[in-house]
Amino acid sequence: MTGRRAISAFAGYGIELEYMIVDRTSLAVRPLAAEVLPALRARATSRRTATPLDWSNELVAHVVETKNVAPTPAIDTLPHCFAAALREANELLAPMDARLMQTAMHPWMNPATETVLWD
């Protein structure tokens, strides 16, 4: 047992947001997830919030996702938590001349030539 109270079906929220890592200026895709994920996870673990978040990778190396670790009945806490996590992610990406772009879809990326899968 984790000590968590059970939430009945449809009484909790689990949100997952995907972001593409792109060049800060050109918005070209940047396969930097492996470099930034350890730092994102470390910050998520050290942050004490009412709704803990975590980061993980996707199939491609230029997409990361953040999500609340467990369903929460208090959806009103999520926007603040996600906004703080996204600010932190962009701070970590800034020295790499990169940033997060909303959604995992890119308006002009050519998947045939720019896709980098995880090893």
Backbone atoms as SQL, in Angstrom:
CREATE TABLE atoms (id INTEGER PRIMARY KEY, chain TEXT, resi INTEGER, resn TEXT, atom TEXT, x REAL, y REAL, z REAL);
INSERT INTO atoms VALUES
  (1, 'A', 1, 'MET', 'N', 0.832, -1.184, 0.000),
  (2, 'A', 1, 'MET', 'CA', 0.000, 0.000, 0.000),
  (3, 'A', 1, 'MET', 'C', 0.879, 1.250, 0.000),
  (4, 'A', 2, 'THR', 'N', 0.455, 2.224, -0.707),
  (5, 'A', 2, 'THR', 'CA', 1.191, 3.484, -0.758),
  (6, 'A', 2, 'THR', 'C', 0.650, 4.496, 0.234),
  (7, 'A', 3, 'GLY', 'N', -0.438, 4.201, 0.872),
  (8, 'A', 3, 'GLY', 'CA', -1.032, 5.162, 1.792),
  (9, 'A', 3, 'GLY', 'C', -1.954, 6.146, 1.104),
  (10, 'A', 4, 'ARG', 'N', -2.078, 6.036, -0.208),
  (11, 'A', 4, 'ARG', 'CA', -2.972, 6.932, -0.948),
  (12, 'A', 4, 'ARG', 'C', -4.402, 6.466, -0.792),
  (13, 'A', 5, 'ARG', 'N', -5.286, 7.440, -0.750),
  (14, 'A', 5, 'ARG', 'CA', -6.709, 7.143, -0.699),
  (15, 'A', 5, 'ARG', 'C', -7.194, 6.763, -2.095),
  (16, 'A', 6, 'ALA', 'N', -8.022, 5.761, -2.175),
  (17, 'A', 6, 'ALA', 'CA', -8.554, 5.334, -3.465),
  (18, 'A', 6, 'ALA', 'C', -9.495, 6.396, -4.015),
  (19, 'A', 7, 'ILE', 'N', -9.414, 6.605, -5.312),
  (20, 'A', 7, 'ILE', 'CA', -10.306, 7.538, -6.000),
  (21, 'A', 7, 'ILE', 'C', -11.266, 6.695, -6.822),
  (22, 'A', 8, 'SER', 'N', -12.537, 6.958, -6.700),
  (23, 'A', 8, 'SER', 'CA', -13.504, 6.171, -7.460),
  (24, 'A', 8, 'SER', 'C', -13.406, 6.502, -8.954),
  (25, 'A', 9, 'ALA', 'N', -13.915, 5.611, -9.752),
  (26, 'A', 9, 'ALA', 'CA', -13.863, 5.782, -11.204),
  (27, 'A', 9, 'ALA', 'C', -14.452, 7.124, -11.614),
  (28, 'A', 10, 'PHE', 'N', -13.770, 7.798, -12.506),
  (29, 'A', 10, 'PHE', 'CA', -14.178, 9.078, -13.085),
  (30, 'A', 10, 'PHE', 'C', -14.172, 10.233, -12.081),
  (31, 'A', 11, 'ALA', 'N', -13.526, 10.051, -10.931),
  (32, 'A', 11, 'ALA', 'CA', -13.455, 11.113, -9.927),
  (33, 'A', 11, 'ALA', 'C', -12.082, 11.770, -9.887),
  (34, 'A', 12, 'GLY', 'N', -11.155, 11.298, -10.705),
  (35, 'A', 12, 'GLY', 'CA', -9.809, 11.868, -10.709),
  (36, 'A', 12, 'GLY', 'C', -9.362, 12.207, -12.114),
  (37, 'A', 13, 'TYR', 'N', -8.341, 13.032, -12.191),
  (38, 'A', 13, 'TYR', 'CA', -7.834, 13.502, -13.485),
  (39, 'A', 13, 'TYR', 'C', -6.376, 13.110, -13.641),
  (40, 'A', 14, 'GLY', 'N', -6.046, 12.623, -14.816),
  (41, 'A', 14, 'GLY', 'CA', -4.674, 12.342, -15.182),
  (42, 'A', 14, 'GLY', 'C', -4.406, 13.047, -16.498),
  (43, 'A', 15, 'ILE', 'N', -3.533, 14.020, -16.463),
  (44, 'A', 15, 'ILE', 'CA', -3.241, 14.818, -17.657),
  (45, 'A', 15, 'ILE', 'C', -1.835, 14.490, -18.142),
  (46, 'A', 16, 'GLU', 'N', -1.680, 14.361, -19.449),
  (47, 'A', 16, 'GLU', 'CA', -0.380, 14.123, -20.068),
  (48, 'A', 16, 'GLU', 'C', -0.225, 15.132, -21.202),
  (49, 'A', 17, 'LEU', 'N', 0.860, 15.884, -21.164),
  (50, 'A', 17, 'LEU', 'CA', 1.116, 16.895, -22.186),
  (51, 'A', 17, 'LEU', 'C', 2.415, 16.563, -22.917),
  (52, 'A', 18, 'GLU', 'N', 2.374, 16.563, -24.230),
  (53, 'A', 18, 'GLU', 'CA', 3.563, 16.281, -25.030),
  (54, 'A', 18, 'GLU', 'C', 4.093, 17.568, -25.641),
  (55, 'A', 19, 'TYR', 'N', 5.423, 17.659, -25.655),
  (56, 'A', 19, 'TYR', 'CA', 6.094, 18.833, -26.211),
  (57, 'A', 19, 'TYR', 'C', 7.240, 18.393, -27.087),
  (58, 'A', 20, 'MET', 'N', 7.435, 19.120, -28.163),
  (59, 'A', 20, 'MET', 'CA', 8.544, 18.886, -29.063),
  (60, 'A', 20, 'MET', 'C', 9.693, 19.795, -28.646),
  (61, 'A', 21, 'ILE', 'N', 10.898, 19.263, -28.651),
  (62, 'A', 21, 'ILE', 'CA', 12.084, 20.077, -28.374),
  (63, 'A', 21, 'ILE', 'C', 12.556, 20.650, -29.703),
  (64, 'A', 22, 'VAL', 'N', 12.671, 21.967, -29.752),
  (65, 'A', 22, 'VAL', 'CA', 13.049, 22.648, -30.993),
  (66, 'A', 22, 'VAL', 'C', 14.153, 23.664, -30.736),
  (67, 'A', 23, 'ASP', 'N', 14.801, 24.071, -31.811),
  (68, 'A', 23, 'ASP', 'CA', 15.794, 25.135, -31.748),
  (69, 'A', 23, 'ASP', 'C', 15.109, 26.422, -31.312),
  (70, 'A', 24, 'ARG', 'N', 15.772, 27.167, -30.457),
  (71, 'A', 24, 'ARG', 'CA', 15.198, 28.379, -29.875),
  (72, 'A', 24, 'ARG', 'C', 14.843, 29.421, -30.934),
  (73, 'A', 25, 'THR', 'N', 15.626, 29.496, -32.005),
  (74, 'A', 25, 'THR', 'CA', 15.413, 30.523, -33.026),
  (75, 'A', 25, 'THR', 'C', 14.696, 29.998, -34.265),
  (76, 'A', 26, 'SER', 'N', 15.227, 28.921, -34.843),
  (77, 'A', 26, 'SER', 'CA', 14.681, 28.427, -36.115),
  (78, 'A', 26, 'SER', 'C', 13.473, 27.505, -35.959),
  (79, 'A', 27, 'LEU', 'N', 13.265, 26.982, -34.756),
  (80, 'A', 27, 'LEU', 'CA', 12.214, 26.007, -34.452),
  (81, 'A', 27, 'LEU', 'C', 12.443, 24.648, -35.116),
  (82, 'A', 28, 'ALA', 'N', 13.659, 24.408, -35.627),
  (83, 'A', 28, 'ALA', 'CA', 13.985, 23.085, -36.167),
  (84, 'A', 28, 'ALA', 'C', 13.993, 22.079, -35.018),
  (85, 'A', 29, 'VAL', 'N', 13.601, 20.845, -35.303),
  (86, 'A', 29, 'VAL', 'CA', 13.564, 19.830, -34.250),
  (87, 'A', 29, 'VAL', 'C', 14.975, 19.562, -33.734),
  (88, 'A', 30, 'ARG', 'N', 15.047, 19.313, -32.423),
  (89, 'A', 30, 'ARG', 'CA', 16.330, 19.030, -31.763),
  (90, 'A', 30, 'ARG', 'C', 16.164, 17.750, -30.946),
  (91, 'A', 31, 'PRO', 'N', 16.848, 16.679, -31.300),
  (92, 'A', 31, 'PRO', 'CA', 16.712, 15.412, -30.564),
  (93, 'A', 31, 'PRO', 'C', 17.520, 15.426, -29.259),
  (94, 'A', 32, 'LEU', 'N', 17.087, 16.217, -28.291),
  (95, 'A', 32, 'LEU', 'CA', 17.820, 16.420, -27.043),
  (96, 'A', 32, 'LEU', 'C', 17.163, 15.770, -25.826),
  (97, 'A', 33, 'ALA', 'N', 16.135, 14.986, -26.025),
  (98, 'A', 33, 'ALA', 'CA', 15.408, 14.428, -24.880),
  (99, 'A', 33, 'ALA', 'C', 16.325, 13.648, -23.945),
  (100, 'A', 34, 'ALA', 'N', 17.234, 12.842, -24.471),
  (101, 'A', 34, 'ALA', 'CA', 18.117, 12.041, -23.618),
  (102, 'A', 34, 'ALA', 'C', 19.008, 12.922, -22.750),
  (103, 'A', 35, 'GLU', 'N', 19.381, 14.086, -23.242),
  (104, 'A', 35, 'GLU', 'CA', 20.240, 14.985, -22.477),
  (105, 'A', 35, 'GLU', 'C', 19.471, 15.725, -21.382),
  (106, 'A', 36, 'VAL', 'N', 18.228, 16.086, -21.652),
  (107, 'A', 36, 'VAL', 'CA', 17.480, 16.923, -20.713),
  (108, 'A', 36, 'VAL', 'C', 16.602, 16.126, -19.743),
  (109, 'A', 37, 'LEU', 'N', 16.185, 14.921, -20.103),
  (110, 'A', 37, 'LEU', 'CA', 15.279, 14.155, -19.243),
  (111, 'A', 37, 'LEU', 'C', 15.824, 13.867, -17.845),
  (112, 'A', 38, 'PRO', 'N', 17.091, 13.492, -17.671),
  (113, 'A', 38, 'PRO', 'CA', 17.574, 13.252, -16.302),
  (114, 'A', 38, 'PRO', 'C', 17.427, 14.483, -15.404),
  (115, 'A', 39, 'ALA', 'N', 17.726, 15.654, -15.924),
  (116, 'A', 39, 'ALA', 'CA', 17.593, 16.888, -15.132),
  (117, 'A', 39, 'ALA', 'C', 16.127, 17.208, -14.860),
  (118, 'A', 40, 'LEU', 'N', 15.257, 16.989, -15.837),
  (119, 'A', 40, 'LEU', 'CA', 13.824, 17.225, -15.637),
  (120, 'A', 40, 'LEU', 'C', 13.265, 16.298, -14.564),
  (121, 'A', 41, 'ARG', 'N', 13.653, 15.034, -14.624),
  (122, 'A', 41, 'ARG', 'CA', 13.169, 14.075, -13.628),
  (123, 'A', 41, 'ARG', 'C', 13.688, 14.417, -12.235),
  (124, 'A', 42, 'ALA', 'N', 14.946, 14.827, -12.160),
  (125, 'A', 42, 'ALA', 'CA', 15.524, 15.190, -10.857),
  (126, 'A', 42, 'ALA', 'C', 14.777, 16.378, -10.257),
  (127, 'A', 43, 'ARG', 'N', 14.482, 17.373, -11.070),
  (128, 'A', 43, 'ARG', 'CA', 13.735, 18.537, -10.557),
  (129, 'A', 43, 'ARG', 'C', 12.322, 18.144, -10.148),
  (130, 'A', 44, 'ALA', 'N', 11.688, 17.284, -10.929),
  (131, 'A', 44, 'ALA', 'CA', 10.321, 16.854, -10.604),
  (132, 'A', 44, 'ALA', 'C', 10.307, 16.095, -9.282),
  (133, 'A', 45, 'THR', 'N', 11.316, 15.272, -9.051),
  (134, 'A', 45, 'THR', 'CA', 11.392, 14.484, -7.823),
  (135, 'A', 45, 'THR', 'C', 11.643, 15.374, -6.613),
  (136, 'A', 46, 'SER', 'N', 12.463, 16.409, -6.790),
  (137, 'A', 46, 'SER', 'CA', 12.806, 17.271, -5.651),
  (138, 'A', 46, 'SER', 'C', 11.718, 18.291, -5.329),
  (139, 'A', 47, 'ARG', 'N', 10.858, 18.577, -6.303),
  (140, 'A', 47, 'ARG', 'CA', 9.799, 19.564, -6.084),
  (141, 'A', 47, 'ARG', 'C', 8.678, 18.940, -5.265),
  (142, 'A', 48, 'ARG', 'N', 8.300, 19.599, -4.224),
  (143, 'A', 48, 'ARG', 'CA', 7.204, 19.113, -3.366),
  (144, 'A', 48, 'ARG', 'C', 5.959, 19.928, -3.670),
  (145, 'A', 49, 'THR', 'N', 5.052, 19.340, -4.422),
  (146, 'A', 49, 'THR', 'CA', 3.804, 20.022, -4.749),
  (147, 'A', 49, 'THR', 'C', 2.639, 19.125, -4.375),
  (148, 'A', 50, 'ALA', 'N', 1.484, 19.715, -4.316),
  (149, 'A', 50, 'ALA', 'CA', 0.272, 18.940, -3.994),
  (150, 'A', 50, 'ALA', 'C', 0.002, 17.885, -5.060),
  (151, 'A', 51, 'THR', 'N', 0.375, 18.173, -6.287),
  (152, 'A', 51, 'THR', 'CA', 0.172, 17.239, -7.390),
  (153, 'A', 51, 'THR', 'C', 1.519, 16.984, -8.061),
  (154, 'A', 52, 'PRO', 'N', 2.216, 15.905, -7.672),
  (155, 'A', 52, 'PRO', 'CA', 3.526, 15.636, -8.265),
  (156, 'A', 52, 'PRO', 'C', 3.431, 15.330, -9.756),
  (157, 'A', 53, 'LEU', 'N', 4.395, 15.857, -10.502),
  (158, 'A', 53, 'LEU', 'CA', 4.491, 15.607, -11.939),
  (159, 'A', 53, 'LEU', 'C', 5.761, 14.835, -12.224),
  (160, 'A', 54, 'ASP', 'N', 5.823, 14.227, -13.395),
  (161, 'A', 54, 'ASP', 'CA', 7.031, 13.553, -13.840),
  (162, 'A', 54, 'ASP', 'C', 7.181, 13.789, -15.338),
  (163, 'A', 55, 'TRP', 'N', 8.369, 13.520, -15.844),
  (164, 'A', 55, 'TRP', 'CA', 8.688, 13.657, -17.255),
  (165, 'A', 55, 'TRP', 'C', 9.082, 12.298, -17.810),
  (166, 'A', 56, 'SER', 'N', 8.818, 12.074, -19.084),
  (167, 'A', 56, 'SER', 'CA', 9.272, 10.857, -19.737),
  (168, 'A', 56, 'SER', 'C', 9.456, 11.122, -21.230),
  (169, 'A', 57, 'ASN', 'N', 10.048, 10.122, -21.885),
  (170, 'A', 57, 'ASN', 'CA', 10.312, 10.245, -23.312),
  (171, 'A', 57, 'ASN', 'C', 9.181, 9.632, -24.115),
  (172, 'A', 58, 'GLU', 'N', 9.257, 9.843, -25.387),
  (173, 'A', 58, 'GLU', 'CA', 8.349, 9.233, -26.348),
  (174, 'A', 58, 'GLU', 'C', 9.200, 8.393, -27.304),
  (175, 'A', 59, 'LEU', 'N', 8.626, 7.933, -28.382),
  (176, 'A', 59, 'LEU', 'CA', 9.344, 7.096, -29.340),
  (177, 'A', 59, 'LEU', 'C', 10.496, 7.842, -30.009),
  (178, 'A', 60, 'VAL', 'N', 10.302, 9.124, -30.266),
  (179, 'A', 60, 'VAL', 'CA', 11.331, 9.917, -30.945),
  (180, 'A', 60, 'VAL', 'C', 12.104, 10.759, -29.936),
  (181, 'A', 61, 'ALA', 'N', 13.332, 11.081, -30.274),
  (182, 'A', 61, 'ALA', 'CA', 14.240, 11.756, -29.344),
  (183, 'A', 61, 'ALA', 'C', 14.033, 13.266, -29.250),
  (184, 'A', 62, 'HIS', 'N', 13.067, 13.798, -29.958),
  (185, 'A', 62, 'HIS', 'CA', 12.803, 15.232, -29.870),
  (186, 'A', 62, 'HIS', 'C', 11.469, 15.529, -29.179),
  (187, 'A', 63, 'VAL', 'N', 10.851, 14.526, -28.568),
  (188, 'A', 63, 'VAL', 'CA', 9.567, 14.729, -27.885),
  (189, 'A', 63, 'VAL', 'C', 9.680, 14.245, -26.442),
  (190, 'A', 64, 'VAL', 'N', 9.185, 15.076, -25.525),
  (191, 'A', 64, 'VAL', 'CA', 9.076, 14.703, -24.108),
  (192, 'A', 64, 'VAL', 'C', 7.632, 14.921, -23.683),
  (193, 'A', 65, 'GLU', 'N', 7.273, 14.256, -22.589),
  (194, 'A', 65, 'GLU', 'CA', 5.929, 14.454, -22.064),
  (195, 'A', 65, 'GLU', 'C', 6.011, 14.635, -20.561),
  (196, 'A', 66, 'THR', 'N', 5.084, 15.417, -20.039),
  (197, 'A', 66, 'THR', 'CA', 4.952, 15.578, -18.606),
  (198, 'A', 66, 'THR', 'C', 3.529, 15.186, -18.225),
  (199, 'A', 67, 'LYS', 'N', 3.417, 14.639, -17.040),
  (200, 'A', 67, 'LYS', 'CA', 2.101, 14.147, -16.596),
  (201, 'A', 67, 'LYS', 'C', 2.054, 14.139, -15.082),
  (202, 'A', 68, 'ASN', 'N', 0.839, 14.193, -14.532),
  (203, 'A', 68, 'ASN', 'CA', 0.742, 14.027, -13.088),
  (204, 'A', 68, 'ASN', 'C', 0.935, 12.549, -12.772),
  (205, 'A', 69, 'VAL', 'N', 1.685, 12.288, -11.702),
  (206, 'A', 69, 'VAL', 'CA', 2.101, 10.935, -11.350),
  (207, 'A', 69, 'VAL', 'C', 0.918, 10.037, -11.012),
  (208, 'A', 70, 'ALA', 'N', -0.061, 10.583, -10.334),
  (209, 'A', 70, 'ALA', 'CA', -1.242, 9.805, -9.947),
  (210, 'A', 70, 'ALA', 'C', -2.481, 10.642, -10.226),
  (211, 'A', 71, 'PRO', 'N', -3.598, 10.008, -10.484),
  (212, 'A', 71, 'PRO', 'CA', -4.832, 10.780, -10.690),
  (213, 'A', 71, 'PRO', 'C', -5.124, 11.666, -9.476),
  (214, 'A', 72, 'THR', 'N', -5.647, 12.829, -9.740),
  (215, 'A', 72, 'THR', 'CA', -5.984, 13.751, -8.663),
  (216, 'A', 72, 'THR', 'C', -7.432, 14.211, -8.816),
  (217, 'A', 73, 'PRO', 'N', -8.144, 14.318, -7.708),
  (218, 'A', 73, 'PRO', 'CA', -9.515, 14.835, -7.802),
  (219, 'A', 73, 'PRO', 'C', -9.531, 16.360, -7.924),
  (220, 'A', 74, 'ALA', 'N', -8.391, 16.998, -7.695),
  (221, 'A', 74, 'ALA', 'CA', -8.316, 18.468, -7.684),
  (222, 'A', 74, 'ALA', 'C', -7.707, 18.970, -8.986),
  (223, 'A', 75, 'ILE', 'N', -8.509, 19.041, -10.038),
  (224, 'A', 75, 'ILE', 'CA', -7.993, 19.478, -11.335),
  (225, 'A', 75, 'ILE', 'C', -7.502, 20.926, -11.294),
  (226, 'A', 76, 'ASP', 'N', -8.021, 21.728, -10.372),
  (227, 'A', 76, 'ASP', 'CA', -7.626, 23.129, -10.298),
  (228, 'A', 76, 'ASP', 'C', -6.167, 23.306, -9.888),
  (229, 'A', 77, 'THR', 'N', -5.508, 22.274, -9.340),
  (230, 'A', 77, 'THR', 'CA', -4.091, 22.388, -8.981),
  (231, 'A', 77, 'THR', 'C', -3.178, 22.144, -10.173),
  (232, 'A', 78, 'LEU', 'N', -3.689, 21.497, -11.205),
  (233, 'A', 78, 'LEU', 'CA', -2.837, 21.086, -12.318),
  (234, 'A', 78, 'LEU', 'C', -2.272, 22.231, -13.162),
  (235, 'A', 79, 'PRO', 'N', -3.031, 23.242, -13.545),
  (236, 'A', 79, 'PRO', 'CA', -2.446, 24.290, -14.394),
  (237, 'A', 79, 'PRO', 'C', -1.196, 24.933, -13.790),
  (238, 'A', 80, 'HIS', 'N', -1.232, 25.249, -12.510),
  (239, 'A', 80, 'HIS', 'CA', -0.074, 25.867, -11.864),
  (240, 'A', 80, 'HIS', 'C', 1.130, 24.915, -11.866),
  (241, 'A', 81, 'CYS', 'N', 0.881, 23.648, -11.553),
  (242, 'A', 81, 'CYS', 'CA', 1.967, 22.659, -11.522),
  (243, 'A', 81, 'CYS', 'C', 2.593, 22.483, -12.897),
  (244, 'A', 82, 'PHE', 'N', 1.761, 22.358, -13.925),
  (245, 'A', 82, 'PHE', 'CA', 2.286, 22.188, -15.281),
  (246, 'A', 82, 'PHE', 'C', 3.031, 23.446, -15.740),
  (247, 'A', 83, 'ALA', 'N', 2.508, 24.614, -15.448),
  (248, 'A', 83, 'ALA', 'CA', 3.179, 25.854, -15.857),
  (249, 'A', 83, 'ALA', 'C', 4.569, 25.947, -15.233),
  (250, 'A', 84, 'ALA', 'N', 4.687, 25.594, -13.963),
  (251, 'A', 84, 'ALA', 'CA', 5.996, 25.637, -13.290),
  (252, 'A', 84, 'ALA', 'C', 6.949, 24.622, -13.916),
  (253, 'A', 85, 'ALA', 'N', 6.465, 23.429, -14.201),
  (254, 'A', 85, 'ALA', 'CA', 7.316, 22.402, -14.807),
  (255, 'A', 85, 'ALA', 'C', 7.790, 22.821, -16.199),
  (256, 'A', 86, 'LEU', 'N', 6.926, 23.446, -16.973),
  (257, 'A', 86, 'LEU', 'CA', 7.311, 23.893, -18.315),
  (258, 'A', 86, 'LEU', 'C', 8.326, 25.023, -18.259),
  (259, 'A', 87, 'ARG', 'N', 8.175, 25.928, -17.297),
  (260, 'A', 87, 'ARG', 'CA', 9.182, 26.993, -17.121),
  (261, 'A', 87, 'ARG', 'C', 10.539, 26.381, -16.805),
  (262, 'A', 88, 'GLU', 'N', 10.564, 25.418, -15.901),
  (263, 'A', 88, 'GLU', 'CA', 11.816, 24.755, -15.542),
  (264, 'A', 88, 'GLU', 'C', 12.439, 24.056, -16.751),
  (265, 'A', 89, 'ALA', 'N', 11.625, 23.373, -17.539),
  (266, 'A', 89, 'ALA', 'CA', 12.129, 22.681, -18.719),
  (267, 'A', 89, 'ALA', 'C', 12.761, 23.668, -19.691),
  (268, 'A', 90, 'ASN', 'N', 12.103, 24.784, -19.930),
  (269, 'A', 90, 'ASN', 'CA', 12.665, 25.776, -20.846),
  (270, 'A', 90, 'ASN', 'C', 13.936, 26.399, -20.287),
  (271, 'A', 91, 'GLU', 'N', 14.030, 26.542, -18.969),
  (272, 'A', 91, 'GLU', 'CA', 15.276, 27.033, -18.359),
  (273, 'A', 91, 'GLU', 'C', 16.420, 26.049, -18.598),
  (274, 'A', 92, 'LEU', 'N', 16.128, 24.755, -18.479),
  (275, 'A', 92, 'LEU', 'CA', 17.160, 23.739, -18.715),
  (276, 'A', 92, 'LEU', 'C', 17.561, 23.653, -20.187),
  (277, 'A', 93, 'LEU', 'N', 16.625, 23.900, -21.081),
  (278, 'A', 93, 'LEU', 'CA', 16.914, 23.829, -22.509),
  (279, 'A', 93, 'LEU', 'C', 17.598, 25.082, -23.052),
  (280, 'A', 94, 'ALA', 'N', 17.448, 26.204, -22.382),
  (281, 'A', 94, 'ALA', 'CA', 17.999, 27.473, -22.873),
  (282, 'A', 94, 'ALA', 'C', 19.505, 27.418, -23.156),
  (283, 'A', 95, 'PRO', 'N', 20.335, 26.860, -22.272),
  (284, 'A', 95, 'PRO', 'CA', 21.768, 26.799, -22.577),
  (285, 'A', 95, 'PRO', 'C', 22.101, 25.933, -23.798),
  (286, 'A', 96, 'MET', 'N', 21.166, 25.098, -24.208),
  (287, 'A', 96, 'MET', 'CA', 21.344, 24.262, -25.402),
  (288, 'A', 96, 'MET', 'C', 20.751, 24.936, -26.633),
  (289, 'A', 97, 'ASP', 'N', 20.355, 26.192, -26.499),
  (290, 'A', 97, 'ASP', 'CA', 19.680, 26.937, -27.573),
  (291, 'A', 97, 'ASP', 'C', 18.434, 26.210, -28.060),
  (292, 'A', 98, 'ALA', 'N', 17.687, 25.662, -27.102),
  (293, 'A', 98, 'ALA', 'CA', 16.472, 24.926, -27.437),
  (294, 'A', 98, 'ALA', 'C', 15.344, 25.367, -26.517),
  (295, 'A', 99, 'ARG', 'N', 14.140, 24.969, -26.878),
  (296, 'A', 99, 'ARG', 'CA', 12.955, 25.247, -26.064),
  (297, 'A', 99, 'ARG', 'C', 11.873, 24.239, -26.418),
  (298, 'A', 100, 'LEU', 'N', 10.806, 24.257, -25.631),
  (299, 'A', 100, 'LEU', 'CA', 9.682, 23.373, -25.900),
  (300, 'A', 100, 'LEU', 'C', 8.698, 24.049, -26.846),
  (301, 'A', 101, 'MET', 'N', 8.152, 23.263, -27.726),
  (302, 'A', 101, 'MET', 'CA', 7.107, 23.729, -28.641),
  (303, 'A', 101, 'MET', 'C', 5.852, 22.928, -28.302),
  (304, 'A', 102, 'GLN', 'N', 4.734, 23.608, -28.156),
  (305, 'A', 102, 'GLN', 'CA', 3.483, 22.930, -27.808),
  (306, 'A', 102, 'GLN', 'C', 3.158, 21.855, -28.828),
  (307, 'A', 103, 'THR', 'N', 2.619, 20.802, -28.327),
  (308, 'A', 103, 'THR', 'CA', 2.217, 19.601, -29.055),
  (309, 'A', 103, 'THR', 'C', 3.434, 18.862, -29.599),
  (310, 'A', 104, 'ALA', 'N', 3.205, 17.653, -29.979),
  (311, 'A', 104, 'ALA', 'CA', 4.277, 16.836, -30.540),
  (312, 'A', 104, 'ALA', 'C', 4.238, 16.859, -32.064),
  (313, 'A', 105, 'MET', 'N', 3.463, 17.778, -32.630),
  (314, 'A', 105, 'MET', 'CA', 3.382, 17.899, -34.080),
  (315, 'A', 105, 'MET', 'C', 4.118, 19.156, -34.513),
  (316, 'A', 106, 'HIS', 'N', 4.912, 19.042, -35.556),
  (317, 'A', 106, 'HIS', 'CA', 5.692, 20.172, -36.052),
  (318, 'A', 106, 'HIS', 'C', 5.155, 20.595, -37.413),
  (319, 'A', 107, 'PRO', 'N', 4.997, 21.892, -37.641),
  (320, 'A', 107, 'PRO', 'CA', 4.366, 22.337, -38.893),
  (321, 'A', 107, 'PRO', 'C', 5.179, 22.088, -40.153),
  (322, 'A', 108, 'TRP', 'N', 6.511, 21.973, -40.060),
  (323, 'A', 108, 'TRP', 'CA', 7.271, 21.756, -41.282),
  (324, 'A', 108, 'TRP', 'C', 8.355, 20.679, -41.163),
  (325, 'A', 109, 'MET', 'N', 8.381, 19.941, -40.068),
  (326, 'A', 109, 'MET', 'CA', 9.354, 18.862, -39.936),
  (327, 'A', 109, 'MET', 'C', 9.120, 17.803, -41.010),
  (328, 'A', 110, 'ASN', 'N', 10.212, 17.305, -41.587),
  (329, 'A', 110, 'ASN', 'CA', 10.129, 16.217, -42.562),
  (330, 'A', 110, 'ASN', 'C', 10.472, 14.915, -41.834),
  (331, 'A', 111, 'PRO', 'N', 9.476, 14.118, -41.487),
  (332, 'A', 111, 'PRO', 'CA', 9.730, 12.896, -40.723),
  (333, 'A', 111, 'PRO', 'C', 10.672, 11.916, -41.426),
  (334, 'A', 112, 'ALA', 'N', 10.681, 11.917, -42.742),
  (335, 'A', 112, 'ALA', 'CA', 11.533, 10.984, -43.488),
  (336, 'A', 112, 'ALA', 'C', 13.013, 11.282, -43.293),
  (337, 'A', 113, 'THR', 'N', 13.364, 12.540, -43.045),
  (338, 'A', 113, 'THR', 'CA', 14.780, 12.895, -42.931),
  (339, 'A', 113, 'THR', 'C', 15.182, 13.397, -41.542),
  (340, 'A', 114, 'GLU', 'N', 14.224, 13.800, -40.711),
  (341, 'A', 114, 'GLU', 'CA', 14.573, 14.409, -39.423),
  (342, 'A', 114, 'GLU', 'C', 14.214, 13.577, -38.198),
  (343, 'A', 115, 'THR', 'N', 13.604, 12.433, -38.383),
  (344, 'A', 115, 'THR', 'CA', 13.220, 11.601, -37.249),
  (345, 'A', 115, 'THR', 'C', 14.449, 10.920, -36.647),
  (346, 'A', 116, 'VAL', 'N', 14.566, 11.019, -35.335),
  (347, 'A', 116, 'VAL', 'CA', 15.621, 10.303, -34.601),
  (348, 'A', 116, 'VAL', 'C', 14.917, 9.475, -33.532),
  (349, 'A', 117, 'LEU', 'N', 15.009, 8.159, -33.641),
  (350, 'A', 117, 'LEU', 'CA', 14.410, 7.267, -32.663),
  (351, 'A', 117, 'LEU', 'C', 15.377, 7.031, -31.508),
  (352, 'A', 118, 'TRP', 'N', 14.829, 6.620, -30.375),
  (353, 'A', 118, 'TRP', 'CA', 15.676, 6.267, -29.233),
  (354, 'A', 118, 'TRP', 'C', 16.525, 5.062, -29.599),
  (355, 'A', 119, 'ASP', 'N', 17.719, 5.022, -29.070),
  (356, 'A', 119, 'ASP', 'CA', 18.616, 3.871, -29.288),
  (357, 'A', 119, 'ASP', 'C', 18.042, 2.617, -28.675);
